[in-house]
Amino acid sequence: MIKKLLEQDRAGGSVFSPAQAAAGIRRRMQRLLPALLLLCATLPFSLRAQNLNISGTVRDAKNDPVAGASVVVKGTTVGVTTDVTGGYTVSAPPDATLVFSFLGLTTVEEAVAGRGRIDVALGETDRSLDEVVVVGYGTMRKKDLTGSVIQVLPDRIANENPKTVQDILRGTPGLNVGYSASAKGGGSLQIRGQRSVYTDGNHNSPLLVLDGMIFYGELSEINPDDIAQIDVLKDASSAAVYGAQAASGVILITTKKGKLGKPLVNISTNIGWTQSSDYRERFTPEKNLQHRQDFYTKSTYGVNPATGAYEAYQSLYADKPEYYTMPGQLPANISLGDWRGYTTNEADESDLSIWAKRVGFMGNALENLLAGKTVDWAALTYRTGFNQDYNASVSGAGEKVNYYLSLGYLKNQGANISDEYQAVRANMKVEAKVTKWLEVGANVNFQDRSDGEIGVDLDYQLRNSPYADYADETGNLAQYPLSSEYSQRGYSYAFQRQYLELEKGYTVLNSILNAKVMLPFNITYSFNAAPRYQYFYDRYFMSADLPGADPAQRGANREQAKRFDWSLNNTISWDYTFAQKHHVNLTLVQEAEERQY
């Protein structure tokens, strides 16, 4: 500033004394002071507005991505959750601290320190003993239990992306889960193995309890996307409260409910493919010809009187050695001319035709063999099945009402052409706090599913000759793969299916109604009722238009059945702690049920 003033003075032809220069500086600083104060006041706001966009990945101790982990700016309500890959993006000041947390894993805090990317690994927590598990008619902390209980947590359910409930439970210690390769999927369940030699009626299967009430349906009625957690009671002490019906263990399923905050809309789509596993493939056309040669040759075996060995062409066609041998496999000591002379042949007949007639080829099979026409019956029986699973849910909670609504559609194709399954599932769960002492709720589950098929006969279909006909030259399906020269003409599923129709399945409505009353002295009374309605339908039609069919043997089958089951229980529980260290939990239950068919 002084230098600038001196330059201005020299330019004007005058020279100021130091005192005069200092006075000039004071006058200019007085004019600049308001502007400096305004700049200082706005600077913090400018710095506060310059947040960083921070991204990264959250993984667990096994280096697997953690989906649904919480990433929150410490001291604020700003936060996000990680996606299915464990990735996140959040906006925060450069000097902020991010808090990473997930149920069952340790919580980690990371200072931003101006970084634009922060990757975090969450370790295992030792607080599992404080986790709350579902037991008979209530919940307890793991450390308060003496029985054997296994809990399947929500994060595992989400990571598995299961098609059925059995897929969630597969791999649970002490639980044997069977596998079904059908489009419906599923499988049997056994806790700690089979306990009885009597197996009818799922006698060795565990008892199912859904949201505190005994569940009489099958697991396919429960949408895996609606499940919050599963608890498996494995030993007698943990399952004893349910009596003899829990002799094979208990599986308790708890469904999701809304979380406090804004409504949450979740839409998921799962698409997959099903292929047949390794199996013993049928003969290729070339191996089929070799099989026919070997089949006919076996009847010629006998003892060679010269050598004493058991050889071919010693009992039958002893004077016509290599009678059934293909012309391309004749040994050097048998000439093609001698081999042709074993039979009376047509003029200019090919060697392949001569041999084929000897091993039983005739009609359309002979024509197709000579023309090089084959059918791959395995390709017409097995396929790559397309699986689709669509789910949508809306959930939320306020101070007095909690709700969860979901709708799902499932359509699966099995590995064979007749195996298909589809289901529509819906769930509504509402809980309301009417007063300080009264709570009511309802859980309604609906399903409409197919449960039957017009199955392909795999044995007969795959037994067809590769030289038979699937369709004629115009594309019309052949009723019989082999022509009338054969006594057994084969089987064509595609042709038979045109004259058969089937509608078979179940429509099910499960519901749970409950009320809870808080009484003095920390006593709680609960009432639960679970009515269940099931409608079964079976409509099978066999058309008399099937060529050659006897109308008296065709017709229709119509069957339907209704079922109504109900159960209810009244529960009084008292939970009290004496002297801050003596904990008492007393539960009294009265239960009734009826199953009507």
Secondary structure as GFF3:
##gff-version 3
##sequence-region A 1 597
A	DSSP	alpha_helix	2	12	.	.	.	ID=ss1
A	DSSP	alpha_helix	18	49	.	.	.	ID=ss2
A	DSSP	beta_strand	52	60	.	.	.	ID=ss3
A	DSSP	beta_strand	70	73	.	.	.	ID=ss4
A	DSSP	beta_strand	79	81	.	.	.	ID=ss5
A	DSSP	beta_strand	87	92	.	.	.	ID=ss6
A	DSSP	beta_strand	97	101	.	.	.	ID=ss7
A	DSSP	beta_strand	108	111	.	.	.	ID=ss8
A	DSSP	beta_strand	120	122	.	.	.	ID=ss9
A	DSSP	three_ten_helix	128	130	.	.	.	ID=ss10
A	DSSP	beta_strand	132	135	.	.	.	ID=ss11
A	DSSP	beta_strand	138	141	.	.	.	ID=ss12
A	DSSP	three_ten_helix	142	144	.	.	.	ID=ss13
A	DSSP	beta_strand	149	152	.	.	.	ID=ss14
A	DSSP	alpha_helix	154	160	.	.	.	ID=ss15
A	DSSP	alpha_helix	165	169	.	.	.	ID=ss16
A	DSSP	beta_strand	175	177	.	.	.	ID=ss17
A	DSSP	beta_strand	189	191	.	.	.	ID=ss18
A	DSSP	three_ten_helix	200	202	.	.	.	ID=ss19
A	DSSP	beta_strand	207	210	.	.	.	ID=ss20
A	DSSP	beta_strand	213	214	.	.	.	ID=ss21
A	DSSP	three_ten_helix	219	221	.	.	.	ID=ss22
A	DSSP	three_ten_helix	224	226	.	.	.	ID=ss23
A	DSSP	beta_strand	227	233	.	.	.	ID=ss24
A	DSSP	alpha_helix	236	239	.	.	.	ID=ss25
A	DSSP	three_ten_helix	240	246	.	.	.	ID=ss26
A	DSSP	beta_strand	250	255	.	.	.	ID=ss27
A	DSSP	beta_strand	261	274	.	.	.	ID=ss28
A	DSSP	alpha_helix	285	297	.	.	.	ID=ss29
A	DSSP	three_ten_helix	298	300	.	.	.	ID=ss30
A	DSSP	beta_strand	302	303	.	.	.	ID=ss31
A	DSSP	beta_strand	310	311	.	.	.	ID=ss32
A	DSSP	three_ten_helix	327	329	.	.	.	ID=ss33
A	DSSP	alpha_helix	336	340	.	.	.	ID=ss34
A	DSSP	alpha_helix	351	358	.	.	.	ID=ss35
A	DSSP	alpha_helix	363	371	.	.	.	ID=ss36
A	DSSP	beta_strand	385	397	.	.	.	ID=ss37
A	DSSP	beta_strand	401	413	.	.	.	ID=ss38
A	DSSP	beta_strand	420	433	.	.	.	ID=ss39
A	DSSP	beta_strand	438	450	.	.	.	ID=ss40
A	DSSP	alpha_helix	458	463	.	.	.	ID=ss41
A	DSSP	alpha_helix	493	497	.	.	.	ID=ss42
A	DSSP	beta_strand	500	519	.	.	.	ID=ss43
A	DSSP	three_ten_helix	520	522	.	.	.	ID=ss44
A	DSSP	beta_strand	523	542	.	.	.	ID=ss45
A	DSSP	three_ten_helix	551	553	.	.	.	ID=ss46
A	DSSP	beta_strand	555	578	.	.	.	ID=ss47
A	DSSP	beta_strand	582	596	.	.	.	ID=ss48
###
